[in-house]
Amino acid sequence: MADTDELERSRAALRMINPSPYNAEAPPEALAGEITPTALHYVRSNFAVPEHDGTFAIGGAVAHPITLTLADLRALPAVTRAVTLECAGNGRLEMRPLPIGEPWGDYAVSTARWTGARLADVLALAQPAEDGVDVRFEGADRGPYHLHPVLPQTDGGDLTFVRALPLALAADPAAEILIAYEMNGEPLLPDHGAPFRMVVPHWFAVASVKWLHRIDVLTEPYAGEFQTGHYIYEWPDRPHEPVTVMRVRARITEPAPGSVLPAGPVTVRGKAWSGSGAITQVDVSLTGEGDWYPATLEPPRGPYQWQDWTFEWVPPNEGRHTLRARATDAAGNVQPDVPPWNRLGYGNNAIEVIFVDID
């Protein structure tokens, strides 16, 4: 278990959602810059911060089962990438009726600069079998699991956090999936998966298993609790789907919702991101319906991180005004007006609406 004082210091600037297991949103200022400072990066955990022996094993359908240490990882070619991570439950509080699950607002998203070894390079050391299908990633964290602390425990025992990815994706060097050991140039902190964790670009952060303890290559599709029981879109009117890549989304970062602003020009600022490719357009609307106006979109600084946008607005009069922001990505995905409701409250990427008062 991590040192209590160290954990308290690292959590001081965050907005706590749940003390145990610890979950916390980033503060609004965390979305201002290109990179989120480590102290402001949101934290998502399903169980308490675990003890870790400093190794992880690779087994299953491989030619050479191996066990690696942090030193072994550091001996492989190092890759550094800025990656936006978003909790699949980000925005759950805005869904109606309110789904079950952690009551996340809109700040379970952050962008950090991660350094580690490519997963593809690590898997190559073990030589996956030709009939491999999935790669299973097991964290060191475990405990009793239920969707909400007020609900009774029904699973009859402890669970370990395990997720899987298709072998074709995991073994692809171009995917640049990392086993990361540094965050923003420093060793990982306990809340962020020390001593090493997965970082899976484009995917909701559930795929980025923290406190990595074991990797197994499987010859059958993986069907564990966190793969097929939870982190599933349980639609009311169509077949269930797995939670995979992040959905296209734009956020207004300035002005803050409910701001009182002096009369005169206002620069509206924001971030936009998607797991399906670069953002190609952000539009702003000044009413509940009607025209959309193009914002100025900054080009991507990298393939896996959010993009900045601005919109110059001259309020026509005093009083209350609404601002809406809508993003479109390279795959043609556009944000919907209404959150895509599902029982567990995942993937809310509805158009953001805020109001400001002009004095």
N, C-alpha and C positions, 0 to 999 in steps of 0.2 A: 504494500500500500504506500502511496506517495506521502511525503511529509505534509502534515496538516497545515503548518504555517506557509509552506511553499504554495499549496493549493489556494489558500485564502488570498495570498498576495496576487497570484495570477488571475483571480476571479474578481478583483475589487471593482473594475470598471464596467462589468457586464450587468445585464438585467436578468436576474435569476428567474427562471420559470419553475424549476423544481429543485429542491435541495438534495434529494436522494432518489434515484441517481441524479447527479448534477446536470442540469440543462439550463442554458442561459443564452439570451439574445445579445447580439452586438448592440451598442448604443448607436443612435442615428449618425453621429459623427464618423462612425466606422466606414460609412459608404462614401465619404467625401473624396478620398484620394484614390490613386491607382491601386495601392497595396494597403490592406488592412493591417495595422500594427498587431502583433501577436496578442497583446493585452486586450485588444478590442475584438478579436475574432470570436465568433459565436462558438458555443460548445454543445455538442449533442452526444449523449451517452445513454445506453440502454441499461447498463449496470454500473456499479461502483468502479472507480479506478483500480485496476488489479495489480497484484504483484507480477513481476515478469523476470524470467531467468536470463534474459539477454540473448536468447537464441530462438531460431525458428527452423522447423524441419520441413523438408519437401519429400513427399512420398506418394503412395498410390501407384498409378500406372505410369511409372517412370523407369528408365534403365538404370539410373544411379541415384538412389535415395541419399540425401545429404542433409546435414545440419549446418546452418550458417550463423555467424555472430555479426555484431556491428562492424567489427574490423574486416570481416569477409566482405560485407556489403561495400564498405569504403574502398576496398581494393578493386572493385569493379568500376567501369567508367561512370563518372558522376554526371547527372543531368539536372539542370535547374529550370523549372518552369513556373510561371505565374498561373495559378488555377483558381477559378471561382468555384467554391463549394456552396451548395444550397441544401438545406434540410428538405426532405420530401414533404414535410408537414408545414413548411413555411406558409403563413397566411391562413392557417386553419381557422383562426378566430373569425374570419370574415365569411365563412360558409354558413348557409342557413338551409335546413336546421343544423345546429352545431354538431359536428361529428365528434366521436369519442377520440381520445388521444391527448397528447400534451398540448396545452393551449398556446401555441405559437402565434405571435403577431407577425409583423412583416420584416423582422430583422434577423432571421436565421439564415443569413447569407453573408459571405465574406470572401475576400480574395487574398491569398498569401503566396509567397514565393517559396516553393518546395524544392528541396534537393535530395536526390537519392539515386538508386540504381534502377535501370529499366527492369520491369518485371520480365520482359522477354529475355534479357541477358541472364537473369537468375534462373528462369525455367530451362534455358539452354544448358545450364550446368547439369541438370538432372535428366535431360533428354526425355520429354514426354513420349508416350507410346503413340503409334500411328492411329490407334482406335480411340484415343482420348477425345472426350466430348466437352466436358466442363472442368473448370479449375475451382476448387473449394478453398476458401480462405477463412481460417479460424482465428479469432482473437483470444487473448488470455482472459477476457472479461466474461463473467458468468454470474448467474443469480436467479432468483424468482422473477418471473416475467408476467406482467399483465399490462393492459393498455392504459390504465389510469389508476392512481393510488387509492381511489375510493371503491374500486371494483374488487370483488373477492378473487383470491388466487385460485385458479382452476386447472392449471397444467400438471399439478401433482409433483413437481420437482423443479430443480434448477435447470436453466438453459445456458448454453454457451453461444456467444454471438458468432454466427457463421453466415457467410454469403458466398455466391459463386458467380463466375463469369464464363462465357463460352471460351473454350481453349483457343479458337481461331482469333479471338480478340486479345486474350491475355498474352499469347505468344507473338503478337504482331509488334515489331519494334516501332512501326509508324504510329501506333496508338499511344505511345509514350506514357503508359501506365507505370507509375513509380512505386517502389518500396522506399519511402522517404524516411530520412533520419534527421533532416534539418528543416526548420521553418523560419523564413525570413532571416536566414544566415546564422541561426543559432540552433543548438540541439533541441529536439522536440521536448515540450513540457508534458507533464503527466496527462493533463486533460486532452492533449492533442495526439496522444498515442505513443508516447515514449516507451521503448527506445526506437521503434520503427512502426510504420503504418502504410497502408495502401493509399495512393492518391490516384483516382480514376477520373481523368478529364471528361467533361461533357455529361457525366452521369450524376444523378442526385447522390448526395454524399453517403447514403446508406451503403453504396458499393465500396467506399473507401475505408475498409476495415481498419480499426485502430488496434494497437497493442498486438500486432500480428504474431501468432505463435506457431501456426502450422499451415502448410499448403499441400493439397492433395490433388492430383490429376485423376479424374473420374472417367469411366467408360460409359456411364449412363448420366442423364440429366440429373442435376442435384435438386432435391425437393425438401429442404429443411424449413423450419418454422419461419425464419426471417426471409425466406425466398418465395415460399408459396402459401404461407399462412398469414403473415403480415407483409407490409410493403407491397400490397396488391391493390390495384384500383378495383374496388368492389362496386361496380356501376349498378344502379337500380334497374336498368332497362336493357343491358347488353352483357355479353360475357366478360368475366373478370380479365384484367390484364396486369402484367408485372410492372412495377415501378422501375423505369430504366433512366433515360436521358432527361435532363432538365428541360422544362418547357420555356418557350419564349416569354420574356417578361421585361417591362420597363418600370423603373421606380423614379419617383420625384424625390430628390434629396434636398432641394432648396427652391423655394421657401418651405419651411416646416409646416405641416398641417395646422390650421388654426392661427397662423401668424397674422399679426396686425402690421400692415405695411403703409408707409407714407405714399401719397399720390406721386406718380411718376413712373418711368420705365422700370421694369422688373426683369432680371435675368433668371429664368427658370432653368434649373440644372437637374441632371439625373444620371442614372446608370441603366444599362440594358444588357441582357445576356440571353443565351439559349444554348442548349445542348445539341442542337441540330445544325449549327453553323453560325457564321458571323451575323450580326445584326445589320440589316440593309436599310432600314428606315425606322424612324421614330416620329410619330405625329402627336400633336397636342390639340385638344379641343377645349373651348372656353365655355361650353354650355353642356347640358345634359343630352342634347342631340344637335345635329347640324354639322357644320363644316369642321374638317380636320385640317390643321396647318402643319407643314413639315418643319421639324426641328433640325438644327445643325448637328449632324452625327459625326463624332470623331472616328477615324479609322481604327481598326483593332490594333492594340499594342502587341498582341500575341494571339495564338490560336485558341486559348482556353480561358480567357478572362473577359470580364465585363467591359463595356464600352461607355464612354462619356457622351452626353448630348446636352445641348442648350437650346433654349427658345427665348427670343426677345419679345417681351409682352408689354404693351402699354395699356393699362386698365382704362376703360372709357369713362369711368365715374367712380365715386366713392361707394362704399357698401360691400356686401359679400359677393365673392366671385368663386366659381368652381374651375378647377384645372383637372384635365384628364390626360393621361399619357398612354400611348399604344405603340408596341414594337412589332416589327416584322423581321423574320430571319431569312437566311439565304435559301432555306428549303421551302419558303412561301408560307410558313406558319404565322398566323396573326393572333394576337391576344383576343380572347372573347370578352364580351360585356359581363357575362355572368360566370361565377366560379364553376368549374366542372365538378359538381357534387358527387362524392362517393363516400361510402360509410366510414372509412378510416381517415378521410380528410386530407388526401394527398394531392399534390400538383396544382394548387390554386394559382393560376396565372391570369386571373381576371384583370381587366383594365383598372388601374389605380385612379381613384377619385379623391381629391382633397379640396378644401375650401380655404380661402384667405380673406381677410377683411382689409379693405383699403380705407384709410382714415383721412 
